Amino acid sequence: MGEKILPRKEILDQYIERTLKSKKAYEEAKELIPGGVGSGYRYIVPYPFFIKEAKGSKFWDLDGNEYIDYLMAYGPLIAGHAHPVIVEAVKEQLEKGSLYAIPHEKTVEFLRELKKRYPMLDMFRLTNSGTESTLHAIRLARAYTGKDKIVKIEGCYHGMHDNVLVSVEPRLGAAGPRWAPSVIPDSLGTTKASLQDVVVAPFNDIEVMERIFQKHEGEIAAVILEAVMMNGVGVIPPVKNYYQDLRKLTDEYNVLIIFDEVKTGARVAYGGAAELYNVKPDIVTLAKAIGGGFSLGAFGARKEIMELVTPLGRFLHGGTYNANPLAITAGVVTLKKIMTKQAYRYLHKLNEEMVKGVNDLIEDTGINASVTSVSPMGYIYFPAMKPKNYREAVSRVNMQKTIDFWFAMLNRGVLIWAPCQMEQWNITMAHTEEDIQYTLEKIDEAFQQVK
Ligand SMILES: Cc1ncc(COP(=O)(O)O)c(C=O)c1O
């Protein structure tokens, strides 16, 4: 999104002055790696900074600058960097083997924890990422319903496979009418055939959804959506009763709901967004926070759906690294020892302080901005807005100001959210009140600089 816009000169000069070693590392990396980054979303102009090490709520770059980290690896580090309980448990497991590909008991211990958080799900399979979780969930929905098409929400991101890497960031001029958005591939190499299985709908619009269900009656296996839209610029929560209405509609048309809780699971509440919004999805996809920083994902559903999975049924799911003991160990201690019910109270308290502090600063400085938050994540929109869907956000956001603010924060030692500017702050168990207070001071200065 904003990764190709430079900040204004005085902010840019300061960034370059602070990150000379990163610049050199980037010059070398870009010879071997496109853009010098391991994932397209990490690239920024003029060049990305490189990290040296991290601990708790902080990290240090190659030039020795210290930062408070609210990116937290795009979400997985719910306990912060190198949490001692996770480090200890994983070290111990490492001595006993890093990969078995043979069943082991810790998997059940881990899944019992997930089941407590998602009582509507009976069985699970584990994966290594959010991409894998959504890929299997969609195929499983097709297997169960015998139908091919899926409805995908414009601006939602579900990973890197063909059916969902569409209309994540469509150009508004090419995106078609609001009531019938075009299906726009986000990447070269997407087959035309795969596009035919996808219908795109706007978020928070039950009437358009109903029209789509009517038009494609008998063809739609599932609707997949981010439980809270967090990849379509900032934080876009569901409008009141959206999920209740969607549940009614999907039941009427015999369509499954795939709730993508990759970002929200084990994060927005003990039972994720399903608990927060009191929804009973048919299939839930998870990753990120459930693994405490290790590659761990899952998909789960009711028994009658999961009984299709081999060897019980003929839905094939496999993977060499699935249920690997290092990730499971990290997941077990993250869910059982760190992310207890009490832990969520701590996260929400810090987040409340952050939101209140930013709102006060907006008022004091008179800057045209607003905050939206689904705790413990949040985003500052320039100018003030409360978008309900991708188009409302993208058509109004002032990307130059957003980028100036992001670099102004970075120059003051705070990585406030992801370089792509679509994402939001992540408050974790490693953050402290002092971190929040320091961050608010820096936001005050940055507001003064960019307003
Ligand atoms: C909602 C959502 N689903 C799926 C994914 C893909 O997860 P991964 O990057 O682990 O493949 C992401 C990644 O950001 C996500 O935010």
The ligand as a Gaussian input file, in Angstrom:
#p B3LYP/6-31G(d) Opt

LIG

0 1
 C       -6.208000     -12.682000       8.681000
 C       -5.018000     -13.385000       8.114000
 N       -5.164000     -14.597000       7.553000
 C       -4.126000     -15.269000       7.027000
 C       -2.860000     -14.729000       7.042000
 C       -1.707000     -15.482000       6.460000
 O       -0.919000     -15.951000       7.503000
 P        0.620000     -16.368000       7.260000
 O        1.381000     -15.121000       7.009000
 O        0.992000     -17.069000       8.522000
 O        0.626000     -17.291000       6.085000
 C       -2.647000     -13.471000       7.623000
 C       -1.306000     -12.869000       7.663000
 O       -1.109000     -11.734000       8.010000
 C       -3.757000     -12.783000       8.159000
 O       -3.625000     -11.563000       8.711000

